[in-house]
Amino acid sequence: IRADKVEEVMHNNLNWDEFADATIRLLVQPEKDDPVLIIADTSNNIVLAESFLAAAIRYGADAQLIIKPRSAPGMATKPGPILSNAFKSAKYIVSICDDGFDASQAIQEAISNGTRILITKVDGIEKYILRAILDVDIDTMIENANLCSKLWESTKICKVTCPNGTDISFNLSPRKSIIGDGALSRDGEIDFFPGAQVNIAPVEETINGTVVVDGSDNVNGLVLTPYKMTLKKGVITKIEGDSEGNKIKEWLEACNQENIYHLCHFTIGLNPEAGISGNLVEDERKVAAVDFGFGYQSSDLGGTVGPCDYHMDVVISSPSIFLDGNEMSGRGKFNSKMGFKNMVKPRSH
């Protein structure tokens, strides 16, 4: 059997139609005749792209599908006039490629005019992506995200610990959090799906302690040998560890920008179907996993890191988080005594 036919059968065995329908119905929610643009590139699963197109049309949208050339590895898309005009004409954009096109001038103009953008990347984590939408109680997950956001914004001192050595603390108040619920709810919004995450920028000069990376990062992928970072006043001062740790040090040095060493966000995952796979689209959404970001900081977070051309994420798989001394999460679970609810849909038999 030809390899492309095997791949086609594998894709068809995954329920992309149901996935696309749920995404458009629950996360995008277009109204009749709303212009919806579906974006894919030549490396993506075209069956999935066509499923999104069909779902958007089914819900009454004026939907179009554009399949663009694949960008060179490590290079962000620089859209030409056809794609740029399509961005600006759309009320909603749903993309299954994530290659930096969201940083383009055309997208920034579209956002300023109210275009809403939803992005995912399914390659290599297809089964997770399906479960993360179809097997999760999305409304309850967003309830939990709202509760986490409220708790963080009323917390003075947050402490993150783990038996393998993570022990770091920082102030959260008066910073505001951002909920990445994986749904489009306001004009000019960019979000990534499946959700959910809660993000905040800790007060930089209060960040002190150690972080032992035992999940994944965007340089190594899956981390097999944990490495330790020491931070003082929000800045990495030391990295200890062989193999993966050395690779991180080399990557940071190659960036040749001071701010890549600055911690810029603290993020927690809330999707019960996510695990640690080495793919950050999944890893940083694992329930109660922590993602610390360094370098580029969204202005929406209200931090003081400043400009940086690079960004690094590191994931700690199952730490404990204490808010003013009270345990909010630990061992891969949220504290139900604080009001957190189960997010998994009952499976039909």
Summary of the structure (lengths in Angstrom):
residues: 349
radius of gyration: 20.2
end to end distance: 34.6
largest distance: 60.9
contacts: 1194
relative contact order: 0.12
helix: 32%
strand: 29%
